[in-house]
Amino acid sequence: MNPWVWAGLACCAMWGLSRFFPKLATRHIDPQSAFAFEVAGEALIAIAILAGVGFRPNLQLRGVFYALLAGVFGGLGVYAYLLGAQRGQVSQLVIVSALYPVITVLLGVLVLGEPFTARQLAGLVLALAAILLVAT
């Protein structure tokens, strides 16, 4: 098995847990408070990991700009997820929100010129069908 697969599986496990706890949080506190504490938790783990690897920031402006954009959109996504968790079933919300790779794949193809196969197209169609099946 390729080494990246293990990282992907670890990511899957951590994100799976991270998208379950907001439902529990928003049963007890409002989404704004849950958002603040979730971001605080992310900051704590970021500090611990970066300190552990002897982090020295690379300040190339274009890279910093795109990393900040990732943080802005990621934070907005987390907040939207918390609102959804408060208002609906996490078992449905997580399926719809986990289809974000559709957007990433399309941007990779259209903006970065990455290849796109018939198999990937079939996967995108099935992903969109999943949204319709779960959300209606």
Contacts in CASP RR format, 6 or more apart in sequence:
PFRMAT RR
TARGET T0000
AUTHOR 0000-0000-0000
METHOD contacts of the structure
MODEL  1
MNPWVWAGLACCAMWGLSRFFPKLATRHIDPQSAFAFEVAGEALIAIAIL
AGVGFRPNLQLRGVFYALLAGVFGGLGVYAYLLGAQRGQVSQLVIVSALY
PVITVLLGVLVLGEPFTARQLAGLVLALAAILLVAT
16 94 0 8 1.000
19 81 0 8 1.000
19 90 0 8 1.000
19 94 0 8 1.000
19 97 0 8 1.000
19 98 0 8 1.000
20 90 0 8 1.000
20 94 0 8 1.000
22 34 0 8 1.000
22 38 0 8 1.000
22 81 0 8 1.000
22 82 0 8 1.000
22 85 0 8 1.000
22 90 0 8 1.000
23 85 0 8 1.000
23 90 0 8 1.000
25 34 0 8 1.000
25 37 0 8 1.000
25 38 0 8 1.000
25 82 0 8 1.000
25 85 0 8 1.000
26 34 0 8 1.000
26 82 0 8 1.000
26 85 0 8 1.000
26 86 0 8 1.000
29 37 0 8 1.000
30 86 0 8 1.000
31 79 0 8 1.000
31 82 0 8 1.000
31 83 0 8 1.000
31 84 0 8 1.000
31 85 0 8 1.000
31 86 0 8 1.000
34 82 0 8 1.000
35 78 0 8 1.000
35 79 0 8 1.000
35 82 0 8 1.000
38 78 0 8 1.000
38 82 0 8 1.000
39 75 0 8 1.000
39 78 0 8 1.000
77 97 0 8 1.000
80 97 0 8 1.000
81 93 0 8 1.000
81 97 0 8 1.000
84 93 0 8 1.000
85 93 0 8 1.000
92 134 0 8 1.000
92 135 0 8 1.000
95 130 0 8 1.000
95 131 0 8 1.000
95 134 0 8 1.000
96 131 0 8 1.000
96 134 0 8 1.000
96 135 0 8 1.000
99 127 0 8 1.000
99 128 0 8 1.000
99 130 0 8 1.000
99 131 0 8 1.000
101 127 0 8 1.000
102 124 0 8 1.000
102 127 0 8 1.000
102 128 0 8 1.000
105 116 0 8 1.000
105 120 0 8 1.000
105 124 0 8 1.000
106 124 0 8 1.000
108 114 0 8 1.000
109 115 0 8 1.000
109 116 0 8 1.000
END
